[in-house]
Structure formats: C-alpha cells, structure tokens
Amino acid sequence: MGGFTGVARGSNGSNQGPGRFLALFMAIFLAAKGGLVLFLAYNSLIVMDEFQQGGMAYYIKYGFYHGVNEPKTVMYAYFYKIAHLIGSSSFHIMLVAREQTALLGFLTLVIVYFISRNIGAGKKEAIFIICVTLSFSTFIERIFRVRSEPLALFFASLALWVVTMEKRTLGKIAWAGLFSVAAFLTTQKSVYFNVALGVALVVNEFATRDKKAAIKTALAFTTGWAAAVVAYGLYFKGLQFYDVIIRVFLSPKYLLTRGGAHFDYLHVFITQTLVRNPVAYVLGVTGWIIAGIGFRKMSEPRRIAWVFSLVAVSLVFNHNQPWPYIFIWAIPFVALWSAEPIMALFKGRSDRRSWVMLLAMVILSGSFARNMRFVEHSNIVQHYTVMQAESLLGVTDKYCDAIGMIVNREQAKRMWWDPPRTRAIRAEAKLGDLGRLDRIFAREPKVWVITFRTEVLKDILRPYFLNSFVRIFSNVLVTGAKISSDAETLFNNYWPGKYRLYSPHGARMEIPFYIDGVKVSGVVNIGKGDRSIRLDGNNQTAYLLPADIPTQFQIPPRRRPIALFPWVFTY
C-alpha cells in the first residue's frame, strides 16, 4: 500500500518510549485546540455573512422558492433552525449557532480520523493528522463560522469515508452519492466535492482496468445524487419540482463565471493561508506527492482518497471567490497526507518516527501564537449593538442594516449591500431613480442599524433619515424626530404606531405638543406620512419616539458610528 504501511493498524509502538511522550503531547494539543475552537466561537468577531446565513432560518416559515424567492440551496437554514429554537435573543441565537457549528466541526474531524484509518494510517498517525488539521490557523478560525461551508464539509467527509471503507458495494456508493448531494444542497459550491468524488471513483475503477465496474460505479453514484435532488425539489414545490431544480443549477452560473470580478483583491487570502501555515502545507503536499509515487500499487480506498484530495484541493484554490472560509474545504484533505513524509523516511523504525512526529508537533505548536492574536478581537460591541436594536423591535416590527444582524426579526426588505449592489444603487440615484430605497422605506422600517454597508450610501440615505429617524445609540437609529418649541418640525413618518416624548437623556416627558395644529400629550397614534410637530411652551427640546422603548438611552454626541466589522478577514 505504501506510505502508511510501515505501521500496521493497532500498532502498540505508541505505548513504548517516545511514543508515550508523543501520545501525551498530542492529547494536550487536541484538548487545547478544541477548547480554543469553542472559545473563539463564543468570543470572536462575527462576520457579515454569518449574520446573513444565520438569519435564513427565520424565513423558513414563509417557504423557500415561493414565499421567499431564494436562488440558492438552503439546507443550511434548517441546520441553523436548531439555534433559533434554543436561542433566547438574536445574539444568543448566533452564539448557539456558532457552538453548534463548532461541534459539527469536531464530528468532521472524527470522520477525517476514520478516513485516515481507512487508507492505512495507524492510530498514532491518524491522530497526528487531526493535530495537523487543527494547526492550520485558517481552519481553526473558520470551522465554527455560521455558514454553509462547515455543514457541506461534514457531508463531503461522510461521502469520502463511505467509499474508502474496505468493503465497497454499489449500495455504499449510492449512499456516498446521497451524502455528496447533501453537501450540494447545502451550498452549490459543493459541486467541487461532487466532481472530486465522482472522478476519484471512476479513476480508481479504470486503474483496476475494470470498465464495467467503472460504469456501474458511476451509475450508482449518479443515481443516489439525482434521487436526492429530485426529492429536494418535490419537498419545496411538489409537482413543480423542476422549477427548483432549474434554479439550483442555473442560479450559480453568474457567480461561477463573473462572481469574482467585483472583488479583485481576493487573491490575498490565498497568500494569507499559505503564509500563515507553511509547515502544515509543506507536510501535507509533500506527503501527497510521496503517496502518489506508488499510485498503481495503492489500495483502492487509498487511491480514491488520493485522487479526491487532488481534485478537491485544486478546485478550492482555483475558486473565483476565495474568501478565507472556503479553505476549510481543502485543509483536511491536505492534512490527510501529512504523516507520509515521516512514515517514508522512518519506515519500520517506530521510535524514530515518534521522535520526529513529536518534533513536528512542537513546531506546529507555534500556531498557538497566531491563535492568541485572534482571541484579542472580541464581538462585545456587536453584541451590545444587536441587543440595543433588538430591544426596540416588537415581534412584528421590521428593521434595516443592509446585512441582517437581528436574526430573529424580519428585515423591511432582505438586502445584501455588497459592492455590486451599492454601486448599482448609486448609479441609479445619479439618474434620479431611488426606487430600491423607496421600496425599503415603504415596508415601514422601525429601526436602522448603521454598518459599513449603510455608510457607503450615507449621502443618499441622509434625506430619508432626516426628520424621520433619531440616533439613540452609537449605531442604532429609531423612527422619530427631534422637536422644539421654537419652530415647526416636519416629521416624515415611515412607521405607523404609538409615539411619545422623551428627553435627550431618555426620560419620558409628559409635556403637551402639537401635531398638525392639534394639541396632544402622552402616548399618541401617528400614521404614515408627513406631520407638522411642535412643542408647547418655551425653549424646550424633546424627541418624539416610539412609546414602547423599554430601555434607558441617551442621545449620543455627533460622531462617526463604531466600526462593527473591523478587518474581519485580515486580522
């Protein structure tokens, strides 16, 4: 079999001499890295995409592909529904979703362990492979992210585990097809895994010179894959399932061909992962090359894993939008071969292998220094901002932030203001077309959260906010207006509901005021549209805001909002 065959399964070399030191070191390393994953999931900055994908579970009740016109596959939304059922608030939902994803990541590592055992690794080498995987900063910093990629990786790993079992039957290959399509139905990018596994299976059969077996294998894999896609379409649209299938296959076409054109800086993330993890990448790639020398003599499970790794990793690194989280798809299958160089150099010499592996573990422990830098970036400001905004929203109230940070409330309009969309809005505004924004404000937003996405269009949004929204927290605006007794204020109200007066320090005020010339006081109902408002009395200032504000606030000074997503991909 080559490579791993130097130590048979169940070898007890790790129980003697340096093996015991290695086992202890790896146990401590795994415990520390596992604890770090859980802590980072709880503490680190949440990326914009996480809020967007974590919030998709909220829209399940409206029905995807008819109530919600979603062009992408959405199995990840059902996975994160668990967090929505457990979480008691919007940010708590996100933290639960992160820990949920971290636990899924641990399960994926267990599967990778069994894959390595299937392709001939001893227990010691298999655990070493998991340690190498966790030494990648790119992996440990992204495996808990609330995104579709960790779930897709889990399914893809399951598929590879099934086809690398010793007794591979057509039934197991069909199951692998089902797991592969589960990854695809989580995110269409998983076609990379589908192609990689399909190619690996067919290449393996041709390598054994059995063309009939190759055809049967391809049919079994495709049958399982196609059956799941049809079932997915039937679930969402019944007899109109073909509509879902058309969307699933055609909607990614633009992203596949031109998706990266709007982000010409993304290549830096390829450099980032390589520069930050040179030792781990060298171990894995060198090991893969060494393993490939005996390609024709490999066992079938080993050959399948070798080809799968080649195709999957190549496709990931050539992805046209290589954001950092995509590399968690490549790293386990690079690390899968990381024990090979040591096994090749010290074949049959267990003690020396253990010493060299121990030395490698010491070197890989340098990755903790990078992890500690990541610990410094807390999500506490995001937490408070989301908590403040959520406190202003009733169950049926809507908000806007161009991202979707309040994951248990509905956006006035689901919007994702990435560079292409903000450029389109600005171009339309220059032509006098503000239709996109008008449609958002027509949906009666009660709250706006100021993010870097809204700041890009602040000059266009300013007329909408003026005399319609009041900033009561650093990054949170609520419907209302500042009024005085000196002059009439024109309140352009987008949110119909109950209002009352507050002081600049958030205290409720009972002084009378005028709405369209009618003297009122206390809580009043105000409908949509323009209202002329003035305080009764002399030299006073107050704020007309929703009557149901439950928390103390103070009108913040005029200064820039706090950055909620500072360098989230590069620190």
N, C-alpha and C positions, 0 to 999 in steps of 0.2 A: 504493500500500500504506500510505502514511502513516508518520509517525514515523521508522523506521529508514531509510527510502528516501533520506534525504539523502546517505548514503554507500553506494555500491554495494559488493557483495562484492568482496574483493580490492583495495579502495582502498589506494593506497600513501601516503595522507596521513600515516600514522604514521611514514614514513621521512624526513620533512622537518621542520625547525624544532622546534616544541614537541612534535610527535608523537614524536620520539626521546626526549625527556625523559620523556614520559608512558609510553612503552614500557618504558624502564629502570625507572621508578618502580614500574610495575605488576609487573614481573618480580621486583624486590626484595620488594615487598609479598607476592606469592604465595609466594615462597620462604620468607619469614619466617613467614607464616601456616601454611604446610604443615609447617614444622619445629615450630611450636608445637602443632599438632594431634597430631603424633607424640609430642612430649614430654609433653603433657597426658595422652595415652592411657597413657603409662607411669607418670606421676608422681601424677596427681590422685586424690583420694578415690574409692573405688568405692562406688556407691550400692547399697542393699539389693537393688533389682530386678535389678541386673546379676548379682549372685551367683546369684539365683534362676533367671534365664533362661540364664546361662552354664552352670549345672549341669544343665539339662534334657537336654543331650546324653548325660549319664551314664546316663539312664533309657531311652535308645533300645533297649538290649538286652532290656528287659522287654516291649517292644511297646506302642505308644500305642493307646489306645481299647479295649484288652482287658487286657493286663498292667498298664498304667498308665492309670487312669481319668481322662483329661485332657479337659476340656470345651472347650479352645481349639484353634485351629490351631497346628501345630508345625513348620512348615518351617524356622523359625529355628534349631531344635535341631540339624538336620542341617548347617546352615551352621557352627554352632559346634563340631560334631564334629571339624572340622579342627584347632581349637585343642587339643582333647582328645588328638588323635593326636600333636601336636607337643610339647605342654607336658610338662615332666618332674615337675611338682608342682602342687598345687592353685592356688597363687597364680600360678605361671608360666603355667598354662592361661589364667587370667583376663587376664594381660598380653598373651599371644599373641592372645587373642580380641579385645582392645581394638585392638591394632595391625592385626589382620585387618579389623576394622570401620572403622578409620581409612582403610585402603587402599580399602575399598569406598566410603567417603565421597568419596575422590578420584575414583574412577570415576564416581560420581554427578555430580560437578562437571563432568567431561568431557562427560557426556551433556547436562547443562544447557547447556554451551557449544554443543553441536551443535543443541540445540533453539533456542537464540537465533539461530544461523545460519540454521536452517530458517525462522524467522519474519522474516528480513530484516536481521539485525544484521551489520555488518561485523566483521572480526576484532578490531579495536580495541574496539568496543562490546561484543562478546561476552566478551572478557577482562575488561573493566570490570565486566560483570555478575557474573562469578565473584568478582572482588575485593569487590564489594558484598556478595555472599553470605557471604564469609568475614569481613567486617567485623562481622556480627551476632554479638555475644558468645553469644547463646543457641545459635547454630548451631555455632560453633567449640568450645563447651564441652560439646556433646551429641552431635555427629556420630560420635564414636568409642565411644559407650556400648554396652555389651554388652546390647543389647535388640533386639527385633524391628523397631522403627521404622526404623533405618537401612537394613535389608535391604528392607523394604517400600517405602521411598522410592526405592531403586535400581530396583526393578521398575516402580514407577509412572512414574518418569522415562523408563525404556525405552519404556513404552507410549506416552507423550506424544511421544517422539522419533519413533517409528514412524509415528504418524498425522499428524505435521507434515512428513513428507517430501514432496517435490514431486509424485511420482507415487504417489498413494494408491490402492491397489487393495483389493478385498474381502479378498484374502488377507492383506494387511498389517493390515487392520482386525481380522481373526481373530487374527493374531499379537499385536496390541495387547490383545485380549481375554485371550489366554493370559498375557501379562505382568501384566495387571491382576489376574487371579485368582491369580497367583503372589504378588502383594502381599497379597491377601485371605487366602491360605492361610498366609502368614507371620504375620499378625495380622488378626482380623476387623474391627478399626477401619479397615482399608484400604478398606472399603466406601465411605468418603468419596472415595477416588481413583476407585473404580469408578463411582460416581454422577457424579462430576465429568467423567470422560472420556466416559461414555455421554451425558450431557446436552450436552456440547460437540459431539460428533459429530452428534447429532440436530439441535441448534440450527443448526449450520453448514449441514446439508442443507436445512433449512427456509428458511434465509436465502437460499439459491440458488434457492428455490421449486421444488425437485425432490423431491416427496413420495415417489416411487418409490425414489429414491436413499436417502432417509431410512429407509425401511422395510428396504431391503437392507443398509444400514449397521448398523442396529440388530440385524438377524438375524445378520449376520456376527460382530459384536462379542459378542452373547449366545451364539452357537454356540461360539466359542473359549472363552469364560468357562465355560459349562456343561460342556463336554467335560473341562476340567481339573479341575473339582470332582468329577465322577464318577470320573475316573482316580484322584484323591486318595483317595476313599472305597474304590475297588477295591483300591488298594495296601495299605491298612491292614486291611480286613475282608472282602475278596473279595466274594462274592455278598451279604454283609450290608452292603454299602457304604452303603445307605440309613441305617443306624444312625449312621454317621459324619456323613453329610450333615445328619441331624436335629440332632445335637449342634452341628455347626458353625453352623447357622443359628438354633437356639433358645437355646443357652447364653448368648449375649451379651445376651439380652433383659433380664435383670435389671440388668446393668451399663448398658445403654442407657437404661433408664427410671429406675433408682434408684441407679446406681453412685456418683454424686457426692454423694448425700445424707449419706454418712458423713464427708465431707471438705469442710466448709463454708468452708474458708479458701483453696481452690484458686484463687479468682479473683485472688489476689495475684500469681500467676505470669503472668497476662495483663498486669497492670500492670507487672510486673518486666521482661518482654521489651520492652514499648513504651517504658518509661522509659530502659532501658539502651541502646536502639538507635534514638533518634528520627530521626536524619538518614537512616539507611538505610530506615526505614519510610516516611518522607515522600517520599524519592526514588522508591521502588517504587510506592506508592499513587498519587502524583501522575502518574507515568508511565503507570500502568494507566488512569487517568481520561483522560489526553490521548489514549492509543491508542484508547480506546473512542469518541472523537468521530467517527472515520471507520469505524464498525463495518461498515456495509453495503459500503463500498468496500475493506475489508480483503481480503487474500489468504486463501484457505481455511485454510492452516496457521496463519496469524496469528490468525484468528477462533477457531479451535479452541483455541489456547493461551490466548487472552484469556478465553473462557468457562470453560475448565478452571481457570484461576487464580482467577477469581471464585468458583466453586462450591467448589473445594478449600479455599481460604483461609477462606472463610466457615464451612464445616463445622468446620474445625480450631479456629477461635476460638470456636465455639459448642459444642465438645466438653464433656461434663459432668464430665470429669476432666482438666482442663488442666494436667497436670504439665509441667514445663519441656521435657522431651524431645519432647512432641507438636508443638512449634512448628518443629522441623526439617522437618516436612512442609509448612509454609506458607512458610517463608523463601525457598527457591529460586524459588518462583513469585511472590513479591512482588518479589524482586530481578530477575526476568526482565524487568521493565519499567523498571528504574532508569535506563537510559540515555535513555529517552524525553524527559524534560524538557529535557535538554541538546540532544538532536537537534532538538527542536521549536523551541527558542529560536535555535539557530545553524545552521539548515538551509542547506546549501551553503557554509558558512564553516568549513572544516576546521581551520584554525589556531586560531580562537577556541574551537571545540569542544574541541580538545586542551588549550588552556589551562584551560578551565572544568573539564574532566574531571580534569586534574592538580590543580586546586584542590580538587575533590571528593575526590580520593584523599588529599590532605594532611589534610583534615578527617576522613575515615574512618580515617586512621592513628591518630587519638586512641583507637580501640578497643584498641590495644596496652596502654594504661594499665589497662584493665579486665582484659585477659588476664594481665597481670603479677600482679594481685591473686589470680587463680585459681591461678597457679603456686605460690603460698605454701602451699597446702593439699595436703600430701603423704599418700600412702597407706602410709607406712612402718609405722605402728602396726598397721594392718590386716594388712600383710604378715607382721609378726612374730607376730601373734596366730594367723593362719591356719597359719603354719609350725609354731608350737608345738602347736596342736591336731592337725594332721595327723601330727606325729611320734608321737603317742600312739595312732594308729589303725592297726591292721593292715588288710590288704586287705578282709577281710570284716567288720570292726568297724563299728558304727554310732554316730552322734553326733546331737546336737540343738543348735539355736541359734535356732529359730523363723524362720530366713531361708534357710539353705542355703549357708553360706560355704565349706565344704570341698567343692568341686565335683567332686572325683574320689572321693568316698566317699558311701556311702548314708546317708541320714537314717533314724533309727529310725522316723520317720513323716514323710512330706513334709508340712510345715506352714508356713503363712504367717500369722503372728500380726499381722495389721494391726488397726486399731482395732475393726472389726466383730467379728472373731474373739475378740480379747481380752475385749471386752465380753460376748460370749456365754459364754466360759469362766468369767468372774467371776460372771455371773448364775446359771449352773448350779451353781457352787461354793456360792453362798449358799443354794441349795436342797439342798445336800448331794450333788450329782451331780458327781463327779470323773472320770466315765467317759472323757472325752477325754484327760486326763493319764494315767490308769491304762493306757490302750491304748498310749500312747507309751512308758511305762516297761516295759510288758510285752514290748516289742520289743528289750529288752536294750541300751540305750544305754551306751556305754563312756565317752563324753566329752560334756560340755556346754560350749558357748561362751556366755558371758554377754554379751548385747547389750541395747540399749534395749528390744527386744521382750520379752525374758525378764524384764527389770527391772520391767516394768509388772505382772507377775504374781508378783513375788518373794515376797510374803507367802503366796501359795497354793503356790508351788514349794518354799518353805523346808522343810516337813516331809518332802518327797521327798528333798531334798538332805542333810538332817541325818543323820549316821551312815551315809550311802550314797555321798557324793561329797566329794572333797577338792580345795580350790583350790590348785593348784600353780604357776599363772602368774596374772598380773593378771586375765585374763578367761577362764581355762580351768579347768574342773573335770574331774577324772577319778575314776572309780569307786574307792572305798576308804573308809577310816575312820582317824581319829586314835585311838590306843590307848595305854594306860599300864599300869603295874603296880599302880596304886592301886585300880582298880575295874574291873569287867567293862564292856565296851562292846558294845552290841547293834549289830552290823553288818547292815543290811538290804541285801543284795546283789542288784542287778539284772543284773549282768553275770557270767555263769559263766566262769571261766577261771583262769589261773595268777597267783598273788599272791606277794608277798614284802614284807619290812620295809625301810623307808627312814628315814633320819634327816631332821630338818627342813631340812638342807642338801642333801638329795638323794643322800646316800651310802648304798649298800646295807649293811644290817645283818644279821649272822648270829646274833643272839641268839635263844634259844628263846621261843616264845609258845604260848598255849593257844587252841584252837578247840573250843568246846563241851566243855571239860574235857580235851581230848586234847592232849598236849604235842607240838609240832611245831617245825621250824626250816627255814630256807632257802625254797625255792620249794614252794608247796602249791597244789593244785587246790581251789577253793571254788565250790560250786554256788549257784544262785539261792536266795534266801530269807534268813531271819534266822539269824545266827550270833552266839554269845556269844564275845567275844575279849578276852584279857588278856595282858599281857607277863609273862614270868617275870623275877624279880629285883625290885630295889627302886628307886623314884624315877626311873623312866625313862619317856620318851615316844618313840613311834615312829609311823610311818604305814604302814598296810597298803595297798599299791597294786599295780597290775598289774606282773608281773615283767618285762615287756618294754619298760619305759620306756627309750628309747635316749639320752636327752639329760639333761644336768645341769639341776637345778632347785633352787629354794629357796622354801620356803613363804612367800608374800608376807604382809606385815602386813595387819591388818584395816582395809581402807579401800574406798571405792567403786571399782568397776571403771572402767577407762578408757573414755571415750566413743569408740566406733569409727566412728560416723557423725555427727560434729558439724556440724549445719547444712548437710547435703549439698546441699540445694536452694536455699539462700538466700545463701551467702557469695559 
